[in-house]
Amino acid sequence: MFIFLVAFSIRAIALTRVPVSWVTPSGGGQEDKIAVSLLERGEYSSTYKVPTGPTAHVPPLYPFLISLIYRLVGLTLTAGYVRWLVDIAIVSAAYAMLPWLAARLGLSPHGGFLAGIAGAFHVQWFCTVEFLAAIFLALLLVGFLRRWTRDRSSTAGSLAIGVAFGAALHLKPALLPVFLGCAAFELWWSRDRRRWLHSAVVVLGVILACVPWAWRNWNVFESVFFIRSNFGLELRVGNHQGAASDVSQSHKQGTLLHPEAHIEEAILVRELGEIEYMRKARGEAFEWMRAHPAKYLSLSVRRFAGFWFGSWYRPLTATGITLLTILAALGAWKTIPALSTPQRAALIIPLLTFPVVYYLVSYEPRYRIPIAWILLLFAGTAVWELVRGPENADLAP
């Protein structure tokens, strides 16, 4: 509770200095525009610089949650502040969970407390989706760990964790590789084909959770894709002539080929239709990648470096990210040998699988947030061990 109050208070005070135009409904990003569209017209649409019709660019769960706030309070400035306070509560809860998560995953609760305090003082705006995805992922990993360390799994519990993971995918589709990694480990770890039935029920739960949105997209677009329609666009944003490895740098130098950045691109979305526009963008990206393999490899290496060490376009941010990664590596090196195999899997699988898609598209610091709490836990453990000294090691058995 202490960490939550600290994080919430700092952000609530910072909110008083935020421009009113940022707080006003529809004054924010794409999620906010879609929430207003849902409220006013009942349509999941309007995400770019000009109205372009129905969209599947943004995962549906968070805009739906925002639209519920606006439905309850109305499209007023008060509603905007309520929405921001809810966002602040979500971020604060993500950091407040860290001591509890550390204990559940076999790490030092003291290190978890240090991690939570460090996060509480780090204010980030416009990242609520990522923090909500982090909360989902953390709880799901605890759930999977319980499955892997218990003799039995219930059918209802297996279905529930599958549906919950499916819901998380509607916040952050990039969590799919994490689910696949956890499912693969579960099959390997159980070694009992009779328990594989429960693993199949988990997969069924994920599928059931994804059916309604997939059905909507088929009815609207007559096309099949995984939750978001925009992979081709994001691939082109990161892979074309003049593209930078960092989204902000591409925007600064005027090479960000995105309908939210250029009205000409938004008009093209409206003319072609969203799905055809995304297909066209994907084709252009693949064509450039085939024609410039060395440049594509160079961009991918820089994106990898950006994810783990930050972008040199933002030296201050990169310094903080690099320090966190180094401390996390030290904490992992000291901690992981003492953990059980399921505990290692719960911590390592997300770190290996989640970033993969972000090595293909332009980098943004917020992309790390859904797994940054793992790095914070490892880093907090490293700092705690340095404070206590080797003779008082506080590592889980």
C-alpha positions in Angstrom: 0.0 0.0 0.0 2.9 2.4 0.8 4.3 2.0 -2.8 0.9 2.5 -4.3 0.3 5.7 -2.2 3.8 7.1 -3.2 3.3 6.3 -6.9 -0.3 7.7 -7.0 0.6 10.9 -5.1 3.6 11.7 -7.3 1.5 11.2 -10.5 -1.6 13.0 -9.1 0.6 16.1 -8.3 2.1 15.9 -11.8 -1.4 15.7 -13.3 -2.1 19.2 -12.0 0.7 20.5 -14.4 -0.6 18.6 -17.4 -2.2 20.8 -20.1 -6.0 20.7 -20.1 -6.0 19.9 -23.8 -4.3 16.6 -22.9 -7.0 15.7 -20.4 -10.1 16.6 -22.4 -11.8 13.6 -24.0 -10.6 13.0 -27.5 -7.6 15.2 -26.8 -5.3 12.2 -26.4 -4.2 9.4 -28.5 -5.8 6.8 -30.7 -7.4 4.9 -27.8 -9.1 8.0 -26.7 -10.5 8.8 -30.1 -11.8 5.3 -30.5 -13.5 5.5 -27.0 -15.3 8.7 -28.1 -16.3 7.0 -31.3 -17.7 4.1 -29.3 -19.7 6.4 -27.1 -21.1 8.7 -29.7 -21.6 6.4 -32.7 -21.2 2.9 -31.3 -18.4 2.3 -33.8 -14.9 1.2 -33.3 -13.4 3.7 -35.7 -11.6 7.0 -36.3 -8.0 6.7 -35.2 -6.0 8.9 -37.6 -5.7 12.5 -38.7 -9.0 12.2 -40.6 -11.9 9.9 -40.1 -11.2 6.6 -41.9 -14.0 4.4 -40.9 -13.9 1.1 -38.9 -10.5 0.1 -37.6 -8.7 -2.7 -36.0 -5.4 -0.8 -35.6 -5.7 -0.6 -31.9 -6.4 -3.6 -29.6 -10.0 -3.2 -28.4 -9.9 -3.8 -24.6 -8.4 -0.5 -23.4 -10.5 1.8 -25.6 -13.6 -0.1 -24.4 -12.7 0.5 -20.8 -12.2 4.3 -21.5 -15.6 4.4 -23.2 -17.2 3.0 -20.1 -15.7 5.9 -18.0 -17.0 8.4 -20.6 -20.4 6.7 -20.6 -20.7 7.0 -16.8 -19.3 10.5 -16.4 -20.0 12.0 -19.9 -17.7 13.7 -22.4 -16.6 16.4 -20.0 -13.4 17.6 -18.6 -14.3 15.9 -15.3 -14.5 12.6 -17.3 -11.0 13.3 -18.6 -9.6 13.7 -15.1 -11.4 10.6 -13.9 -9.9 8.6 -16.8 -6.4 10.0 -16.0 -6.8 9.1 -12.3 -7.8 5.6 -13.3 -4.8 5.4 -15.4 -2.6 6.6 -12.5 -4.2 4.0 -10.3 -3.3 1.3 -12.8 0.3 2.3 -13.0 0.6 2.7 -9.3 -0.9 -0.8 -8.8 1.7 -2.3 -11.2 4.5 -1.0 -9.0 2.8 -1.8 -5.7 2.5 -5.5 -6.8 6.3 -5.9 -7.1 7.1 -7.1 -3.5 4.2 -9.6 -3.7 5.3 -10.8 -7.1 8.9 -11.2 -5.9 7.8 -13.5 -3.2 5.5 -15.5 -5.5 8.2 -16.0 -8.1 11.0 -17.0 -5.7 12.8 -13.6 -5.6 13.7 -11.4 -2.6 10.6 -9.4 -1.4 13.1 -6.8 -0.1 14.4 -6.4 -3.7 10.8 -6.2 -4.8 10.2 -3.4 -2.5 13.2 -1.5 -3.8 12.0 -2.1 -7.4 8.5 -0.8 -6.5 9.9 2.4 -4.9 12.2 3.0 -7.9 9.3 2.6 -10.3 7.0 4.8 -8.1 9.3 7.8 -8.7 9.6 7.2 -12.5 6.6 9.1 -14.1 5.6 8.1 -17.6 2.6 9.3 -19.5 0.6 7.6 -22.3 1.7 4.1 -21.3 -1.4 2.8 -19.5 -2.0 0.0 -21.9 1.5 -1.3 -21.4 1.2 -1.2 -17.6 -2.2 -2.9 -17.7 -0.6 -5.6 -19.9 2.2 -5.9 -17.4 -0.3 -6.5 -14.6 -2.1 -9.1 -16.7 1.2 -10.8 -17.6 2.5 -10.9 -14.0 -0.7 -12.4 -12.7 -0.8 -14.9 -15.5 2.8 -16.0 -14.9 2.0 -16.5 -11.2 -1.0 -18.6 -12.3 1.1 -20.7 -14.7 3.7 -21.2 -12.0 1.1 -22.6 -9.7 0.0 -25.0 -12.4 3.6 -26.1 -12.9 4.2 -26.8 -9.3 1.0 -28.5 -8.4 0.2 -32.2 -8.9 -3.2 -31.4 -10.4 -4.9 -28.8 -12.5 -8.6 -28.3 -12.8 -10.5 -28.0 -16.0 -12.2 -24.8 -14.8 -8.9 -23.3 -13.7 -7.3 -24.2 -17.0 -10.2 -22.6 -19.0 -10.0 -19.5 -16.7 -6.3 -18.9 -17.3 -6.8 -19.4 -21.0 -9.6 -16.9 -21.2 -7.5 -14.4 -19.1 -4.6 -14.8 -21.4 -6.9 -14.2 -24.4 -8.1 -11.0 -22.7 -4.5 -9.9 -22.2 -3.9 -10.4 -25.9 -6.6 -7.9 -26.6 -4.5 -5.4 -24.7 -1.1 -6.4 -26.1 -1.1 -8.9 -29.0 2.7 -9.1 -28.7 2.1 -11.3 -25.6 1.3 -14.2 -27.9 4.9 -15.5 -28.1 4.9 -15.5 -24.3 1.8 -17.6 -24.2 3.3 -20.0 -26.8 6.5 -20.2 -24.7 4.6 -21.0 -21.5 2.4 -23.6 -23.3 5.5 -25.3 -24.7 7.2 -25.4 -21.3 4.0 -26.8 -19.7 3.9 -29.6 -22.2 7.6 -30.4 -21.7 7.5 -30.1 -17.9 4.4 -32.2 -17.3 5.7 -35.2 -19.2 2.2 -36.7 -18.5 0.0 -37.0 -21.5 -3.1 -37.1 -19.3 -2.2 -33.6 -18.1 -1.9 -32.4 -21.7 -5.7 -32.3 -21.8 -5.7 -29.4 -19.3 -3.1 -27.7 -21.5 -5.5 -28.1 -24.4 -8.2 -26.5 -22.3 -6.0 -23.5 -21.7 -5.5 -23.1 -25.5 -9.3 -23.5 -25.9 -9.8 -20.6 -23.4 -7.5 -18.4 -25.4 -9.4 -19.2 -28.6 -12.8 -18.6 -27.0 -11.6 -15.2 -25.7 -10.4 -14.2 -29.2 -13.5 -15.3 -31.1 -15.8 -12.3 -30.6 -13.2 -9.7 -31.8 -12.2 -12.0 -34.7 -15.9 -12.4 -35.7 -16.3 -8.6 -35.6 -13.3 -8.1 -37.8 -14.6 -10.7 -40.3 -18.0 -9.1 -40.5 -16.5 -5.6 -40.9 -13.4 -6.3 -43.0 -14.0 -9.8 -44.5 -10.5 -10.6 -43.5 -8.7 -12.8 -41.0 -5.8 -11.4 -38.9 -4.6 -11.7 -35.3 -6.4 -8.9 -33.3 -4.6 -6.0 -34.9 -4.6 -5.1 -38.6 -1.5 -2.9 -38.5 1.5 -5.2 -38.6 2.2 -4.4 -42.2 2.1 -0.7 -41.4 4.5 -1.1 -38.4 6.8 -3.2 -40.5 7.0 -0.4 -43.1 7.5 2.3 -40.4 10.6 0.5 -39.3 11.8 -0.7 -42.7 11.9 1.7 -45.6 14.4 4.1 -47.1 15.4 6.7 -44.5 13.7 4.9 -41.6 15.4 5.2 -38.2 15.5 2.5 -35.6 13.7 4.9 -33.2 10.1 6.1 -33.9 10.8 9.5 -32.4 13.8 10.0 -34.6 11.9 9.0 -37.7 9.2 11.5 -36.8 11.8 14.2 -36.1 13.5 13.7 -39.5 10.1 13.5 -41.4 10.4 9.9 -42.5 7.7 8.4 -40.3 5.3 6.9 -42.9 2.2 6.6 -40.7 -1.4 7.9 -41.1 -1.2 9.4 -37.7 1.8 11.5 -38.7 0.8 12.4 -42.3 -2.6 13.4 -43.5 -1.8 12.1 -47.0 -1.4 8.6 -45.5 -4.6 8.9 -43.6 -6.5 9.9 -46.7 -5.0 6.9 -48.5 -6.3 4.7 -45.7 -9.8 6.1 -46.3 -9.5 5.6 -50.1 -8.1 2.1 -50.1 -9.7 0.8 -46.9 -7.7 -0.1 -43.8 -7.0 -3.7 -44.7 -5.9 -3.0 -48.2 -3.7 -0.1 -47.0 -2.0 -2.4 -44.5 -1.4 -5.1 -47.1 0.1 -2.4 -49.4 2.4 -1.2 -46.6 3.4 -4.8 -45.8 4.3 -5.4 -49.4 6.4 -2.3 -49.6 8.2 -3.3 -46.4 9.1 -6.8 -47.6 10.2 -5.4 -51.0 12.6 -3.0 -49.3 13.9 -5.6 -46.9 14.6 -8.0 -49.8 16.3 -5.2 -51.7 18.4 -3.9 -48.8 19.3 -6.9 -46.5 22.3 -5.2 -45.0 20.4 -2.1 -44.0 17.6 -4.3 -42.6 20.1 -6.2 -40.6 21.6 -3.0 -39.3 18.2 -1.6 -38.3 17.3 -4.9 -36.5 20.6 -4.9 -34.5 20.0 -1.3 -33.5 16.4 -2.1 -32.5 17.7 -5.0 -30.4 20.2 -2.6 -28.7 17.4 0.0 -28.3 15.1 -2.4 -26.5 17.7 -3.5 -24.0 19.9 -0.4 -23.7 17.9 2.5 -25.0 18.3 4.6 -28.1 21.3 6.9 -28.5 18.8 9.5 -29.8 17.7 9.8 -26.2 20.9 9.7 -24.1 19.4 10.3 -20.7 16.7 7.7 -21.2 19.3 5.3 -22.7 21.5 5.7 -19.6 18.7 4.7 -17.3 17.6 1.8 -19.4 21.2 0.5 -19.7 21.8 0.8 -15.9 18.5 -1.2 -15.3 19.5 -3.9 -17.8 23.0 -4.2 -16.3 21.7 -4.4 -12.7 19.0 -6.9 -13.8 21.6 -9.1 -15.4 23.6 -9.1 -12.2 20.5 -9.9 -10.2 19.5 -12.7 -12.5 23.1 -14.1 -12.4 23.0 -14.3 -8.7 19.3 -15.4 -8.3 18.4 -17.8 -11.1 20.7 -20.7 -10.0 18.8 -20.9 -6.7 15.4 -21.0 -8.4 13.4 -24.1 -9.3 13.0 -24.9 -13.0 9.3 -23.6 -13.2 10.4 -20.4 -11.4 13.2 -19.9 -14.0 10.7 -20.5 -16.8 8.2 -18.0 -15.5 10.9 -15.3 -15.4 13.0 -16.2 -18.5 10.3 -17.1 -21.0 8.8 -13.5 -21.2 12.3 -12.0 -21.4 13.2 -14.2 -24.4 9.9 -14.2 -26.3 8.1 -10.9 -25.7 10.7 -8.6 -27.4 11.0 -10.7 -30.6 8.4 -8.7 -32.6 10.0 -5.4 -31.5 13.3 -6.4 -33.2 11.3 -6.1 -36.5 9.6 -2.7 -36.0 10.8 0.8 -34.9 11.7 1.1 -31.2 9.9 3.0 -28.5 10.8 2.9 -24.8 7.3 2.1 -23.8 7.6 -1.3 -25.6 9.6 -2.6 -22.7 7.0 -1.9 -20.0 5.1 -5.2 -20.1 8.3 -7.1 -19.0 10.2 -4.2 -17.4 8.9 -5.3 -14.0 10.9 -8.5 -14.3 14.0 -6.5 -14.9 13.1 -4.2 -12.0 12.8 -7.3 -9.7 16.2 -8.7 -10.7 17.7 -5.2 -10.4 16.1 -4.7 -7.0 17.5 -8.0 -5.9 21.0 -7.0 -7.0 20.8 -3.7 -5.1 19.5 -5.4 -2.0 22.3 -8.0 -2.1 24.9 -5.2 -2.4 23.3 -3.4 0.6 23.2 -6.5 2.8 26.5 -7.9 1.7 27.3 -11.5 0.7 27.3 -12.8 4.2 23.6 -11.9 4.6 22.4 -13.1 1.2 18.6 -13.1 0.9 18.0 -15.3 -2.1 15.2 -17.8 -2.4 16.2 -21.5 -2.0 
